[in-house]
């Protein structure tokens, strides 16, 4: 049997996570089962359903990627581990940028709506 490579794991991440269209409700259920230690300021993890969709998607992806990595990371040779870690760092930066952009847009829409409401008074 052929030994797994970083490319094999990256391909698996893409096919099982990146290319899937999973409903937000299913993602929330998965996140709750993943056992993330999320400490909200008030309440419990059930408020995640009120979070912005991009945050939910990112948490779900992190959990799913973690499952895949935990299964195969230590089967890789050192060079492949380095390649996989580089790939994951790139994904992390992209996710941070998506969340930041998404939250910024949400904030701008909120401020625009508030301004529109104030003008209407």
ZADO-817676 format. One record per residue (C-alpha): residue number from 1; residue in three letters; x, y, z. Coordinates in pm, 1 decimal. Layout:
% ZADO-817676
{k->NUM | r->ala | px->X | py->Y | pz->Z}
...
% end
This chain:
% ZADO-817676
{k->1 | r->unk | px->0.0 | py->0.0 | pz->0.0}
{k->2 | r->unk | px->123.3 | py->344.9 | pz->-90.8}
{k->3 | r->unk | px->220.5 | py->574.7 | pz->192.1}
{k->4 | r->unk | px->1.0 | py->883.0 | pz->244.5}
{k->5 | r->unk | px->145.1 | py->1220.6 | pz->152.4}
{k->6 | r->unk | px->61.1 | py->1579.9 | pz->239.4}
{k->7 | r->unk | px->-102.8 | py->1605.0 | pz->-102.3}
{k->8 | r->unk | px->-334.2 | py->1313.6 | pz->-16.3}
{k->9 | r->unk | px->-446.0 | py->1485.0 | pz->303.9}
{k->10 | r->unk | px->-490.1 | py->1822.1 | pz->132.7}
{k->11 | r->unk | px->-697.0 | py->1650.6 | pz->-136.6}
{k->12 | r->unk | px->-909.1 | py->1486.1 | pz->135.6}
{k->13 | r->unk | px->-959.6 | py->1823.4 | pz->308.0}
{k->14 | r->unk | px->-1076.9 | py->1974.8 | pz->-18.8}
{k->15 | r->unk | px->-1314.1 | py->1692.7 | pz->-107.1}
{k->16 | r->unk | px->-1463.0 | py->1645.8 | pz->242.0}
{k->17 | r->unk | px->-1469.7 | py->2006.6 | pz->357.2}
{k->18 | r->unk | px->-1399.3 | py->2276.9 | pz->102.0}
{k->19 | r->unk | px->-1617.6 | py->2136.0 | pz->-176.2}
{k->20 | r->unk | px->-1913.1 | py->2045.8 | pz->46.5}
{k->21 | r->unk | px->-2223.5 | py->2258.6 | pz->85.4}
{k->22 | r->unk | px->-2346.0 | py->2183.2 | pz->434.8}
{k->23 | r->unk | px->-2642.9 | py->2375.8 | pz->578.4}
{k->24 | r->unk | px->-2559.1 | py->2611.9 | pz->865.2}
{k->25 | r->unk | px->-2791.7 | py->2418.4 | pz->1098.6}
{k->26 | r->unk | px->-2595.5 | py->2097.5 | pz->1035.8}
{k->27 | r->unk | px->-2268.8 | py->2283.0 | pz->1091.7}
{k->28 | r->unk | px->-2394.9 | py->2411.4 | pz->1427.6}
{k->29 | r->unk | px->-2492.0 | py->2056.9 | pz->1532.1}
{k->30 | r->unk | px->-2147.9 | py->1929.7 | pz->1426.8}
{k->31 | r->unk | px->-1973.7 | py->2209.6 | pz->1615.4}
{k->32 | r->unk | px->-2170.1 | py->2128.1 | pz->1929.7}
{k->33 | r->unk | px->-2066.9 | py->1759.8 | pz->1900.7}
{k->34 | r->unk | px->-1701.3 | py->1849.6 | pz->1836.1}
{k->35 | r->unk | px->-1666.2 | py->1963.8 | pz->2194.5}
{k->36 | r->unk | px->-1505.4 | py->2298.9 | pz->2126.6}
{k->37 | r->unk | px->-1427.2 | py->2486.7 | pz->2444.1}
{k->38 | r->unk | px->-1603.5 | py->2809.4 | pz->2351.8}
{k->39 | r->unk | px->-1661.2 | py->3042.2 | pz->2639.4}
{k->40 | r->unk | px->-1917.8 | py->3300.5 | pz->2542.2}
{k->41 | r->unk | px->-1937.9 | py->3618.5 | pz->2743.6}
{k->42 | r->unk | px->-2295.3 | py->3535.7 | pz->2837.2}
{k->43 | r->unk | px->-2491.5 | py->3215.0 | pz->2788.4}
{k->44 | r->unk | px->-2382.7 | py->2887.9 | pz->2635.2}
{k->45 | r->unk | px->-2274.2 | py->2744.9 | pz->2300.1}
{k->46 | r->unk | px->-2633.3 | py->2740.2 | pz->2178.6}
{k->47 | r->unk | px->-2597.0 | py->3111.1 | pz->2099.9}
{k->48 | r->unk | px->-2367.1 | py->3006.4 | pz->1817.9}
{k->49 | r->unk | px->-2680.0 | py->2986.6 | pz->1602.3}
{k->50 | r->unk | px->-2701.7 | py->3364.2 | pz->1629.1}
{k->51 | r->unk | px->-2340.9 | py->3412.1 | pz->1519.2}
{k->52 | r->unk | px->-2247.8 | py->3531.5 | pz->1178.5}
{k->53 | r->unk | px->-2253.0 | py->3251.0 | pz->918.0}
{k->54 | r->unk | px->-1885.5 | py->3296.9 | pz->828.2}
{k->55 | r->unk | px->-1781.8 | py->3237.9 | pz->1191.1}
{k->56 | r->unk | px->-1990.7 | py->2919.7 | pz->1202.7}
{k->57 | r->unk | px->-1845.7 | py->2796.3 | pz->871.1}
{k->58 | r->unk | px->-1491.7 | py->2864.0 | pz->991.0}
{k->59 | r->unk | px->-1542.8 | py->2682.6 | pz->1321.8}
{k->60 | r->unk | px->-1692.8 | py->2386.4 | pz->1138.3}
{k->61 | r->unk | px->-1402.2 | py->2372.7 | pz->893.2}
{k->62 | r->unk | px->-1148.4 | py->2393.0 | pz->1176.4}
{k->63 | r->unk | px->-1313.6 | py->2102.4 | pz->1355.9}
{k->64 | r->unk | px->-1336.9 | py->1886.2 | pz->1044.0}
{k->65 | r->unk | px->-979.1 | py->1961.1 | pz->942.2}
{k->66 | r->unk | px->-864.7 | py->1878.5 | pz->1294.4}
{k->67 | r->unk | px->-1032.7 | py->1537.5 | pz->1268.7}
{k->68 | r->unk | px->-853.3 | py->1460.1 | pz->941.5}
{k->69 | r->unk | px->-516.3 | py->1588.4 | pz->1063.6}
{k->70 | r->unk | px->-536.5 | py->1389.8 | pz->1387.1}
{k->71 | r->unk | px->-595.9 | py->1072.4 | pz->1189.1}
{k->72 | r->unk | px->-300.0 | py->1105.7 | pz->951.3}
{k->73 | r->unk | px->-45.5 | py->1368.7 | pz->1059.1}
{k->74 | r->unk | px->196.4 | py->1133.1 | pz->1229.6}
{k->75 | r->unk | px->193.4 | py->885.9 | pz->941.9}
{k->76 | r->unk | px->361.7 | py->1150.1 | pz->723.6}
{k->77 | r->unk | px->733.5 | py->1186.9 | pz->688.4}
{k->78 | r->unk | px->887.7 | py->1511.1 | pz->816.0}
{k->79 | r->unk | px->890.1 | py->1690.2 | pz->478.9}
{k->80 | r->unk | px->523.1 | py->1611.8 | pz->421.5}
{k->81 | r->unk | px->437.5 | py->1727.7 | pz->773.0}
{k->82 | r->unk | px->608.9 | py->2059.6 | pz->693.1}
{k->83 | r->unk | px->416.7 | py->2087.7 | pz->364.4}
{k->84 | r->unk | px->89.0 | py->2018.3 | pz->538.5}
{k->85 | r->unk | px->162.4 | py->2271.4 | pz->812.6}
{k->86 | r->unk | px->246.5 | py->2535.3 | pz->549.6}
{k->87 | r->unk | px->-83.4 | py->2463.0 | pz->376.0}
{k->88 | r->unk | px->-274.4 | py->2488.4 | pz->704.7}
{k->89 | r->unk | px->-107.6 | py->2821.3 | pz->786.7}
{k->90 | r->unk | px->-217.3 | py->2953.7 | pz->447.3}
{k->91 | r->unk | px->-573.1 | py->2833.8 | pz->514.3}
{k->92 | r->unk | px->-564.9 | py->2999.1 | pz->855.9}
{k->93 | r->unk | px->-470.2 | py->3337.3 | pz->708.7}
{k->94 | r->unk | px->-741.7 | py->3307.3 | pz->443.4}
{k->95 | r->unk | px->-1002.9 | py->3217.7 | pz->707.3}
{k->96 | r->unk | px->-900.9 | py->3510.6 | pz->925.5}
{k->97 | r->unk | px->-930.9 | py->3745.0 | pz->627.3}
{k->98 | r->unk | px->-1274.3 | py->3605.7 | pz->532.8}
{k->99 | r->unk | px->-1404.0 | py->3645.8 | pz->887.9}
{k->100 | r->unk | px->-1259.1 | py->3994.7 | pz->920.8}
{k->101 | r->unk | px->-1408.1 | py->4104.2 | pz->586.3}
{k->102 | r->unk | px->-1742.1 | py->3946.7 | pz->666.5}
{k->103 | r->unk | px->-1764.7 | py->4108.5 | pz->1009.0}
{k->104 | r->unk | px->-1658.9 | py->4443.3 | pz->863.1}
{k->105 | r->unk | px->-1936.3 | py->4421.4 | pz->601.8}
{k->106 | r->unk | px->-2187.2 | py->4331.1 | pz->873.1}
{k->107 | r->unk | px->-2075.2 | py->4630.9 | pz->1078.1}
{k->108 | r->unk | px->-2100.7 | py->4863.3 | pz->775.8}
{k->109 | r->unk | px->-2451.8 | py->4735.5 | pz->696.7}
{k->110 | r->unk | px->-2554.8 | py->4784.6 | pz->1058.8}
{k->111 | r->unk | px->-2423.7 | py->5142.8 | pz->1062.0}
{k->112 | r->unk | px->-2585.2 | py->5217.3 | pz->725.0}
{k->113 | r->unk | px->-2921.7 | py->5083.4 | pz->847.0}
{k->114 | r->unk | px->-2893.6 | py->5281.4 | pz->1169.9}
{k->115 | r->unk | px->-2816.4 | py->5599.7 | pz->974.1}
{k->116 | r->unk | px->-3110.2 | py->5535.2 | pz->741.8}
{k->117 | r->unk | px->-3342.3 | py->5481.2 | pz->1041.1}
{k->118 | r->unk | px->-3222.9 | py->5801.7 | pz->1208.6}
{k->119 | r->unk | px->-3290.5 | py->6003.0 | pz->893.2}
{k->120 | r->unk | px->-3640.4 | py->5863.1 | pz->878.1}
{k->121 | r->unk | px->-3731.1 | py->5995.1 | pz->1222.7}
% end
